[in-house]
């Protein structure tokens, strides 16, 4: 039977041990090739250190020298139950854009907390972003227990602190696990030093992650990426983000809202009768009128939001504050449209969750806002929890990403 592949993001404050835990997990599950471990030992020796499993994910020399993860890295490993794609996300505040980029691809998260330092600013901020992205499968790993003589009192203190904060976000971790990533304690085998802990070891906890609903069981969503003219045919290309599409099927084109039907489905030059979620295809329609990049094909029935005014939850990344009247570009799937904030309903501190202001005039860097965006023209959206590809977006100023967010389930119009 084919295993399910789970995309798993590792997040947490800088130096709390994310990369080491990833390296240790790969090593203990026999997913680390011998030549890669030999490379790690050589790099560590060149830097005058013992073998550092963290270097497996920190490929860049700059990362090795500065001991911080800069970019997101994807690595594969397996258990008996599942296949995993691990996304190692940066913990340092200046790399928050990369962290958000990595986490947006995940369906489950591991939040690493240093047993000595406890919950820090970036721990809270990353937990907030995990919640913002709609990730509900969460495991908390309380790391570096070896530095505290495997103290059960210290673990339970950190556990209470973490759960108390996560509960404010309506997040309930699947498990909170005491570990030592450096020494491999409670990773794949139970640690004798932490006999007071009765829960699963880390690798077993991963296999408790609930699989998300398969996208091909959802209603059709086909965002148009491009239109190609080939041999007197207009071929509309894109990726089936949800549902499936069939030859001779009637479809509705949004946001222009007109009906047509599918004449041909092409994949790798071959004609197909059907294409499913995740497949990149070309289609020929019976008539396509003014279809363009950013148009979305659906089937009638369970329709998305089509609006030029949308309520969103936004994480702001730019040094320049977001203000009423700011001129920005919104990108959601293949759609791109000019926009600006019509109203900033709430301004929130992303690490403390404190409500800073209602009906605000601006949002500062690393703050979160509940905002109503006004678009230059109607676009197509979904609630992130339903179809993430049409429920998340980025904002740009020129070529610079200034913010990222999700569509709120409570909207101004539909």
ZAMARGU-4260 file (C-alpha; in steps of 0.2 Angstrom, whole numbers, plus 5000, padded with zeros to 4 digits):
<rodrens>
0) 5000/5000/5000 | 5006/5017/4995 | 5012/5028/5010 | 5005/5045/5013 | 5018/5059/5012
5) 5017/5072/5026 | 5025/5089/5024 | 5032/5093/5041 | 5040/5110/5046 | 5052/5112/5061
10) 5050/5129/5069 | 5056/5138/5085 | 5068/5151/5092 | 5086/5152/5086 | 5098/5140/5094
15) 5084/5129/5102 | 5090/5114/5091 | 5079/5113/5076 | 5093/5108/5064 | 5101/5096/5077
20) 5084/5087/5079 | 5082/5085/5060 | 5099/5078/5059 | 5097/5066/5073 | 5080/5060/5067
25) 5088/5056/5050 | 5102/5047/5058 | 5091/5037/5070 | 5079/5032/5056 | 5093/5026/5045
30) 5089/5039/5032 | 5106/5047/5032 | 5118/5040/5019 | 5136/5036/5025 | 5144/5048/5013
35) 5133/5062/5020 | 5138/5058/5038 | 5157/5057/5033 | 5154/5075/5025 | 5147/5081/5042
40) 5162/5074/5052 | 5174/5082/5040 | 5165/5099/5040 | 5164/5098/5059 | 5183/5094/5060
45) 5187/5109/5049 | 5178/5120/5061 | 5186/5112/5076 | 5170/5104/5083 | 5163/5086/5086
50) 5152/5079/5073 | 5137/5092/5072 | 5121/5084/5065 | 5114/5101/5062 | 5126/5104/5048
55) 5116/5091/5038 | 5102/5105/5035 | 5114/5120/5036 | 5121/5117/5019 | 5127/5135/5017
60) 5145/5139/5023 | 5138/5155/5030 | 5126/5145/5041 | 5139/5134/5047 | 5150/5148/5052
65) 5136/5158/5060 | 5126/5144/5068 | 5109/5150/5061 | 5098/5143/5048 | 5095/5156/5034
70) 5085/5147/5020 | 5072/5134/5021 | 5078/5116/5017 | 5068/5101/5012 | 5074/5083/5017
75) 5065/5067/5015 | 5064/5052/5028 | 5053/5037/5031 | 5045/5028/5046 | 5036/5012/5044
80) 5019/5021/5043 | 5023/5037/5033 | 5035/5046/5021 | 5040/5063/5027 | 5046/5079/5019
85) 5055/5089/5032 | 5055/5108/5030 | 5068/5116/5041 | 5063/5134/5044 | 5074/5148/5050
90) 5072/5153/5068 | 5081/5170/5068 | 5070/5185/5067 | 5078/5192/5051 | 5074/5177/5042
95) 5055/5177/5046 | 5051/5178/5027 | 5059/5162/5023 | 5051/5153/5038 | 5034/5159/5033
100) 5038/5153/5015 | 5043/5136/5022 | 5029/5134/5034 | 5015/5138/5021 | 5019/5121/5012
105) 5017/5111/5028 | 5002/5101/5035 | 5011/5097/5052 | 5023/5106/5063 | 5036/5103/5076
110) 5039/5117/5088 | 5056/5116/5097 | 5058/5124/5114 | 5075/5124/5124 | 5072/5117/5141
115) 5084/5129/5149 | 5078/5145/5140 | 5059/5141/5139 | 5047/5150/5128 | 5055/5165/5119
120) 5049/5179/5108 | 5052/5169/5092 | 5044/5153/5100 | 5028/5163/5102 | 5029/5172/5085
125) 5032/5155/5076 | 5018/5147/5085 | 5007/5162/5080 | 5012/5160/5062 | 5008/5141/5063
130) 4991/5145/5069 | 4989/5159/5055 | 4993/5146/5042 | 4980/5134/5048 | 4992/5120/5054
135) 4983/5110/5067 | 4995/5095/5068 | 5007/5101/5081 | 5021/5092/5091 | 5031/5101/5104
140) 5049/5095/5108 | 5057/5101/5124 | 5075/5100/5119 | 5092/5100/5128 | 5085/5090/5143
145) 5103/5083/5146 | 5109/5100/5151 | 5096/5100/5165 | 5100/5082/5172 | 5083/5077/5164
150) 5073/5086/5177 | 5055/5081/5177 | 5051/5097/5186 | 5059/5108/5173 | 5050/5099/5159
155) 5033/5100/5167 | 5036/5119/5170 | 5040/5121/5151 | 5026/5110/5146 | 5013/5121/5156
160) 5021/5137/5149 | 5019/5131/5131 | 5002/5124/5133 | 4996/5139/5141 | 5002/5150/5127
165) 4996/5138/5113 | 4978/5138/5121 | 4977/5156/5118 | 4979/5152/5100 | 4966/5138/5101
170) 4980/5126/5097 | 4982/5109/5106 | 4998/5100/5103 | 4997/5081/5099 | 5011/5078/5111
175) 5024/5087/5122 | 5040/5077/5122 | 5056/5079/5132 | 5071/5075/5121 | 5090/5078/5119
180) 5093/5079/5100 | 5111/5080/5103 | 5112/5064/5112 | 5097/5055/5103 | 5087/5053/5119
185) 5068/5050/5116 | 5070/5051/5097 | 5067/5033/5092 | 5070/5024/5108 | 5064/5028/5126
190) 5077/5036/5137 | 5081/5028/5153 | 5086/5045/5160 | 5068/5051/5157 | 5059/5036/5164
195) 5046/5048/5172 | 5039/5052/5155 | 5025/5040/5149 | 5021/5047/5132 | 5028/5042/5114
200) 5045/5045/5108 | 5047/5058/5095 | 5047/5046/5079 | 5031/5037/5086 | 5023/5054/5089
205) 5026/5059/5071 | 5015/5044/5066 | 5001/5050/5076 | 4999/5065/5064 | 4982/5065/5056
210) 4982/5065/5037 | 4974/5080/5028 | 4959/5078/5017 | 4965/5073/4999 | 4963/5088/4987
215) 4955/5077/4973 | 4940/5075/4984 | 4937/5094/4984 | 4927/5104/4971 | 4937/5109/4955
220) 4949/5123/4957 | 4960/5126/4941 | 4969/5143/4941 | 4975/5148/4924 | 4994/5150/4923
225) 4996/5155/4904 | 4987/5153/4887 | 4998/5146/4873 | 4994/5147/4855 | 4999/5131/4847
230) 4994/5124/4829 | 4979/5136/4829 | 4973/5130/4846 | 4972/5141/4862 | 4979/5129/4875
235) 4976/5135/4893 | 4989/5128/4905 | 4989/5127/4924 | 4989/5116/4939 | 4973/5107/4946
240) 4974/5113/4964 | 4958/5104/4969 | 4945/5091/4963 | 4947/5084/4945 | 4943/5090/4928
245) 4936/5079/4914 | 4934/5080/4895 | 4917/5087/4890 | 4914/5093/4907 | 4905/5110/4909
250) 4915/5123/4919 | 4912/5141/4924 | 4926/5153/4922 | 4929/5166/4937 | 4929/5180/4940
255) 4921/5184/4923 | 4908/5171/4926 | 4903/5162/4910 | 4901/5144/4906 | 4910/5133/4893
260) 4915/5115/4892 | 4931/5106/4891 | 4936/5100/4873 | 4953/5092/4877 | 4964/5088/4891
265) 4983/5087/4887 | 4997/5081/4898 | 5015/5078/4891 | 5008/5080/4874 | 4995/5065/4876
270) 4976/5067/4877 | 4968/5063/4893 | 4950/5060/4898 | 4953/5066/4916 | 4966/5075/4927
275) 4966/5076/4946 | 4972/5088/4959 | 4991/5090/4959 | 4993/5088/4940 | 4999/5101/4928
280) 4990/5101/4912 | 4984/5110/4896 | 4966/5111/4891 | 4957/5117/4876 | 4939/5125/4879
285) 4925/5125/4867 | 4926/5144/4869 | 4937/5154/4880 | 4931/5173/4878 | 4942/5184/4888
290) 4951/5170/4899 | 4968/5176/4906 | 4981/5172/4918 | 4973/5172/4935 | 4956/5166/4929
295) 4950/5151/4939 | 4939/5136/4932 | 4926/5128/4943 | 4911/5118/4942 | 4894/5125/4948
300) 4889/5122/4965 | 4902/5124/4979 | 4909/5141/4973 | 4923/5151/4980 | 4922/5169/4985
305) 4923/5182/4971 | 4926/5199/4977 | 4935/5216/4976 | 4935/5218/4994 | 4941/5205/5006
310) 4945/5203/5025 | 4962/5195/5028 | 4974/5191/5042 | 4990/5198/5038 | 5008/5197/5044
315) 5018/5212/5040 | 5037/5210/5036 | 5042/5227/5029 | 5052/5240/5038 | 5040/5253/5031
320) 5024/5253/5040 | 5008/5247/5031 | 4996/5262/5031 | 4979/5266/5025 | 4981/5271/5006
325) 4997/5260/5003 | 4998/5255/4985 | 5002/5236/4984 | 5001/5221/4973 | 4992/5205/4979
330) 4997/5188/4973 | 4986/5173/4976 | 4989/5158/4966 | 4991/5164/4948 | 4981/5180/4952
335) 4990/5197/4953 | 4980/5212/4957 | 4983/5230/4963 | 4976/5233/4981 | 4977/5243/4996
340) 4971/5242/5014 | 4953/5250/5016 | 4952/5247/5035 | 4964/5241/5048 | 4952/5233/5060
345) 4965/5226/5073 | 4983/5228/5076 | 4991/5213/5086 | 5008/5210/5093 | 5013/5193/5085
350) 5023/5187/5100 | 5013/5192/5115 | 4996/5191/5105 | 4991/5207/5114 | 4978/5218/5105
355) 4988/5234/5102 | 4975/5245/5093 | 4958/5244/5085 | 4954/5254/5069 | 4972/5257/5067
360) 4981/5269/5054 | 4996/5258/5051 | 5004/5241/5055 | 5023/5240/5060 | 5035/5226/5055
365) 5032/5209/5063 | 5014/5214/5068 | 4998/5205/5063 | 4983/5214/5057 | 4965/5210/5053
370) 4962/5221/5038 | 4950/5224/5024 | 4959/5225/5007 | 4951/5234/4992 | 4956/5227/4976
375) 4957/5236/4959 | 4946/5222/4952 | 4937/5206/4958 | 4948/5191/4962 | 4944/5173/4967
380) 4948/5167/4985 | 4944/5153/4997 | 4945/5151/5016 | 4963/5145/5019 | 4956/5130/5029
385) 4946/5124/5014 | 4958/5126/4999 | 4975/5133/5005 | 4981/5137/4987 | 4967/5150/4985
390) 4967/5155/5004 | 4985/5162/5006 | 4993/5177/4998 | 5008/5188/4998 | 5008/5207/4996
395) 5022/5215/4986 | 5029/5233/4984 | 5038/5232/4968 | 5049/5216/4968 | 5049/5215/4987
400) 5038/5204/4997 | 5031/5215/5011 | 5017/5204/5019 | 5009/5187/5019 | 4993/5181/5025
405) 4977/5171/5024 | 4959/5175/5019 | 4948/5176/5034 | 4933/5164/5035 | 4922/5180/5040
410) 4921/5190/5024 | 4914/5207/5019 | 4906/5200/5004 | 4904/5184/4993
</rodrens>
